[in-house]
Amino acid sequence: MKIWLALFLLLPPLALAAPEEGSETVPPQGINPDAEPEDDIPINWVDTSHTVATNQAQALVEWMDDFFGDPNHDLEQAESLLRLEAINDWDQEDGNDFKLRLRGKVQLPRISKRVNLLFSGEEGNELTEEERKEEDSVSLQLQVREGDRSRFDVTMGWASSSLRPGLRYRNEANITQDTRYRFIQRFQYQDGKNFYATTNLDFNHLLNENEILRWSNRGLYGDHSDGVEWRTSLSLFQRWYADRKRPVAFRYFGSVTGVTRPDAFVKNYRLGIVWRRKVYRDFLFAEIEPAYNYRRRTLDVDREGAWSLVLKLEIALERDLRRLKRDRDEEEEEEEPPEISE
């Protein structure tokens, strides 16, 4: 599948993206937009209950993405947000690997409100072993178009002394009041890989006010990939003590990764759990991820089991510190004793 064909397939969803504010839409022939509806049904408790349930599902998904530091979520935040991570990745076969990583985005309002500076840029929480070892990158992101459900960006990255131009399209919405999807398509060029495309499709289902079930799918295809390099995973997100200042969250997951060329086979079956919470300060996160891998690196070797453990300490850095100042002012007002009139 050539890159020009993939771009052609992407044109229909881009054309169907929500229009910009102020743009005029022409109603279909024979329909008067000013006409009163035939069935003028008043809003009642059924409508309000549906709205509350739909908003609850969206709010919990966003809370989980924000708490776990999902890169896709951070990428589209209104404010600058950086995450400095100290990661110790131990594997029973590969040994120990420690690295410092800076990821997130910084707004560049002096250039344009639509331009951001991005660091790293891995997609999603569940990175494969190869993705964890990739070099960090820096890129500029230009927001071309954004609607209620979709967004289109152009990126220009820099890593390993080479430029990485690319395109990114996102579309997300509710399927039902409890189920939500998110689709992300990326096209990029990189020296050594030439053109390649990455597709992400996630489904989130609200179980209750503290639990989300997520089915994530990812496929990568390029001139130098092993066919379609795919991954599918099922995760259960839970939050505890949501009403406290520093809640705790868990993610139980199972994933399968594989390739389709030159021979199709499953590379790894993986089961694990992620424990994450704020420690000491609201901007400091600790994370522990034990997992068991049942994998084969190539088709001609036997499948073997191996344990892995990822320890992470993360500092969330926000450029806009007005929230911190506001919290301090509120605390001072609460501690200040009331004035006693004579």
C-alpha positions in Angstrom: 0.0 0.0 0.0 1.6 3.2 -1.1 1.6 6.4 0.9 -0.3 8.3 -1.8 -3.1 5.7 -1.6 -3.3 6.0 2.1 -3.5 9.8 1.8 -6.3 9.4 -0.7 -8.2 7.2 1.7 -7.9 9.8 4.4 -9.4 12.6 2.3 -13.1 11.6 3.0 -12.9 11.8 6.8 -11.0 15.2 6.5 -13.7 16.5 4.2 -16.4 15.4 6.7 -14.7 17.1 9.6 -16.7 19.7 11.5 -16.6 23.1 9.8 -14.7 26.1 11.3 -16.7 28.6 13.3 -18.3 31.2 11.1 -18.5 28.9 8.1 -21.8 28.6 6.4 -23.5 25.3 5.8 -26.1 24.9 3.1 -29.2 22.7 4.1 -30.3 19.9 1.8 -32.7 20.8 -0.9 -36.3 20.8 0.4 -35.5 21.4 4.0 -36.3 24.7 5.7 -34.0 25.2 8.7 -36.4 27.8 10.1 -39.4 25.5 10.1 -40.8 24.2 13.4 -40.3 20.5 14.0 -43.3 18.3 13.6 -43.0 16.7 17.0 -42.2 19.4 19.4 -41.3 17.2 22.4 -40.3 19.1 25.5 -37.1 18.3 27.3 -37.8 16.0 30.3 -35.8 13.8 32.8 -35.1 11.3 30.0 -33.1 13.9 28.1 -31.3 15.2 31.1 -30.4 11.8 32.4 -28.9 10.9 28.9 -26.9 14.1 28.9 -25.6 13.5 32.4 -24.6 9.9 31.6 -22.8 10.9 28.4 -20.9 13.7 30.1 -19.9 11.4 32.9 -18.4 8.9 30.5 -16.4 11.6 28.7 -15.3 13.2 32.0 -14.0 9.9 33.4 -12.1 9.1 30.2 -10.4 12.5 30.3 -9.6 12.1 34.0 -7.9 8.8 33.4 -5.9 10.1 30.4 -4.9 13.2 32.4 -3.9 11.2 35.5 -1.9 8.6 33.6 -0.3 11.2 31.4 -1.6 9.9 28.1 0.4 11.6 25.3 -2.6 12.0 23.0 -4.5 13.8 25.8 -1.5 16.1 26.7 -1.0 16.9 23.0 -4.4 18.8 22.8 -4.5 20.5 26.1 -5.2 24.3 26.1 -2.2 25.0 28.3 1.5 24.1 28.1 2.3 20.9 29.9 5.7 19.1 30.2 6.4 15.8 32.0 9.9 15.0 33.1 10.2 11.2 33.6 12.9 9.1 35.3 12.3 5.5 34.0 14.0 2.3 35.1 13.0 -0.5 32.7 14.1 -4.0 33.8 13.6 -7.1 31.7 14.5 -10.7 32.7 16.2 -11.2 29.3 17.4 -7.7 28.4 18.6 -6.5 31.8 18.2 -3.0 33.2 17.8 0.2 31.2 17.5 3.7 32.8 16.7 6.9 31.0 15.4 10.4 31.5 12.7 11.6 29.1 11.0 14.9 28.6 7.7 14.9 26.8 4.7 17.2 26.4 4.1 20.5 24.6 4.9 24.1 25.0 2.8 26.8 23.4 4.5 29.4 21.2 2.1 32.4 21.3 4.7 34.8 19.9 4.8 32.8 16.7 1.1 31.8 16.5 -1.6 30.4 18.9 -1.8 27.4 16.5 1.9 26.5 16.9 3.2 24.2 19.6 6.6 22.8 20.4 6.4 19.0 21.1 8.8 16.7 22.9 8.9 13.0 22.3 5.5 12.1 21.0 4.9 8.4 21.6 1.2 7.5 21.1 -0.7 6.1 24.0 0.2 4.5 27.3 1.1 1.0 26.2 4.5 1.2 24.4 6.2 -1.9 23.0 9.8 -2.8 23.9 11.0 -1.3 20.6 9.1 2.0 21.2 10.5 2.4 24.7 14.1 2.3 23.2 13.4 4.9 20.5 15.2 8.2 20.7 13.3 11.2 21.9 12.3 13.7 19.3 11.4 17.4 19.1 8.9 18.7 16.7 6.7 21.7 15.7 3.0 21.2 15.5 0.7 23.5 13.5 -3.0 23.2 14.2 -4.7 23.5 10.8 -8.3 22.8 11.6 -10.3 21.8 14.7 -14.0 21.0 15.1 -16.3 19.6 17.7 -15.2 16.0 16.9 -12.1 16.2 14.7 -8.7 17.9 14.5 -6.0 18.1 11.8 -2.3 19.0 12.5 0.9 19.3 10.5 4.1 18.4 12.3 7.8 18.8 11.6 10.0 16.7 13.8 13.7 16.5 14.4 15.5 13.4 15.7 18.8 11.6 14.9 20.0 14.5 12.8 17.1 14.2 10.4 13.8 15.9 9.7 10.5 14.1 10.2 7.6 15.9 8.4 4.1 14.5 9.1 0.4 14.8 9.2 -2.0 13.9 12.1 -5.8 13.6 12.1 -8.0 12.8 15.1 -11.7 12.1 15.3 -13.6 11.2 18.5 -17.2 11.1 19.7 -19.7 9.1 21.7 -21.2 5.9 20.2 -23.7 5.5 23.0 -24.0 7.3 26.3 -21.5 4.9 27.9 -19.2 4.2 25.0 -16.8 6.5 23.3 -14.3 6.0 20.4 -11.1 7.9 19.4 -9.5 7.5 16.0 -6.0 8.9 15.2 -4.2 8.6 11.9 -0.6 9.7 11.4 1.5 9.9 8.3 5.2 10.6 8.6 8.5 10.5 6.7 11.7 9.5 8.5 15.2 8.7 7.2 15.8 5.0 7.3 12.0 4.3 7.4 10.9 6.5 4.5 7.1 6.9 4.6 5.0 5.1 7.2 1.5 5.4 8.6 0.3 4.8 12.1 -3.4 4.1 12.9 -4.8 4.1 16.5 -8.4 3.2 17.3 -9.6 3.1 20.9 -13.0 2.3 22.4 -13.8 3.4 26.0 -16.8 2.0 27.9 -18.0 3.4 31.2 -18.6 0.6 33.7 -19.4 2.8 36.7 -18.3 6.2 38.1 -14.8 4.9 38.8 -14.1 2.3 36.1 -13.4 2.4 32.4 -12.9 -0.5 30.0 -10.7 0.4 27.1 -10.0 -1.7 23.9 -7.0 -0.2 22.1 -5.8 -1.1 18.6 -2.7 0.1 16.7 -1.2 -0.6 13.3 2.0 0.7 11.7 2.8 0.2 8.0 5.7 1.6 6.1 8.2 1.0 3.4 10.6 -0.7 5.8 8.1 -2.2 8.3 7.5 -5.9 8.8 4.2 -5.7 6.9 1.6 -4.3 9.3 3.1 -4.2 12.8 0.0 -4.4 15.0 -1.0 -4.4 18.6 -4.3 -4.9 20.4 -4.9 -4.6 24.1 -7.8 -4.7 26.6 -7.4 -2.5 29.8 -9.4 -1.9 32.9 -8.9 1.5 34.5 -9.8 2.0 38.1 -9.6 5.0 40.4 -9.7 4.9 44.2 -10.2 7.7 46.7 -11.3 10.1 44.0 -12.6 12.6 46.5 -9.2 12.8 48.2 -6.4 15.2 47.3 -4.1 12.5 46.0 -6.1 9.6 44.5 -4.8 6.2 43.4 -5.3 4.6 40.0 -4.8 1.1 38.6 -4.7 -0.2 35.1 -5.0 -4.0 34.5 -4.1 -4.9 30.9 -3.5 -7.7 28.5 -2.0 -7.1 25.1 -1.0 -9.0 21.9 1.6 -7.8 19.3 2.5 -9.2 16.0 3.6 -8.6 12.4 2.4 -9.7 9.0 5.6 -9.9 6.9 7.6 -11.7 5.8 5.7 -14.3 7.8 2.7 -13.5 10.0 3.1 -14.4 13.6 2.4 -13.1 17.2 5.5 -11.7 18.8 4.3 -11.2 22.3 1.5 -11.9 24.7 1.7 -9.6 27.7 -0.2 -9.4 31.0 0.4 -6.7 33.6 -0.8 -4.1 36.0 0.1 -0.4 36.5 -0.2 1.3 39.9 0.0 5.1 39.8 -0.5 7.8 42.4 0.5 11.3 43.4 3.2 11.4 46.1 4.3 14.3 48.3 3.1 17.0 45.9 0.3 17.2 43.4 2.8 17.5 40.5 4.8 14.4 41.5 3.7 10.9 40.3 5.0 7.5 41.1 4.3 4.5 38.9 5.0 0.7 39.1 4.4 -1.6 36.2 5.1 -5.4 36.7 4.3 -7.5 33.6 4.8 -11.0 32.2 5.8 -11.5 28.6 5.4 -14.7 26.6 7.3 -13.8 23.4 9.4 -14.8 20.4 11.6 -12.2 18.8 11.7 -14.0 15.4 9.7 -16.8 13.9 12.6 -19.3 14.0 13.1 -19.2 17.8 11.0 -20.8 20.5 8.5 -18.7 22.5 9.8 -18.0 26.1 8.4 -16.3 29.1 10.1 -13.3 30.8 9.2 -10.9 33.6 9.5 -7.2 33.3 9.3 -4.3 35.7 9.0 -0.6 35.0 9.5 2.0 37.7 8.7 5.6 36.9 9.0 8.9 38.8 7.3 11.8 36.9 7.2 15.5 37.5 4.4 17.4 35.7 5.5 20.9 34.8 2.9 23.5 33.8 3.9 26.8 32.3 0.8 28.6 33.6 1.4 28.8 37.4 -1.7 30.9 38.1 -3.5 27.8 39.4 -0.8 27.3 42.0 -1.0 31.0 43.0 -4.8 30.8 43.2 -4.7 27.7 45.4 -2.2 29.5 47.8 -4.5 32.6 47.9 -7.5 30.4 48.8 -5.5 28.6 51.5 -4.4 32.0 53.0 -8.0 33.2 53.0 -9.2 30.1 54.8 -6.4 30.4 57.5 -6.9 34.1 58.0 -9.0 34.6 61.2 -12.2 36.7 60.9 -12.1 40.3 62.0 -13.7 41.1 65.3 -15.7 44.4 65.4 -15.5 46.5 68.5 
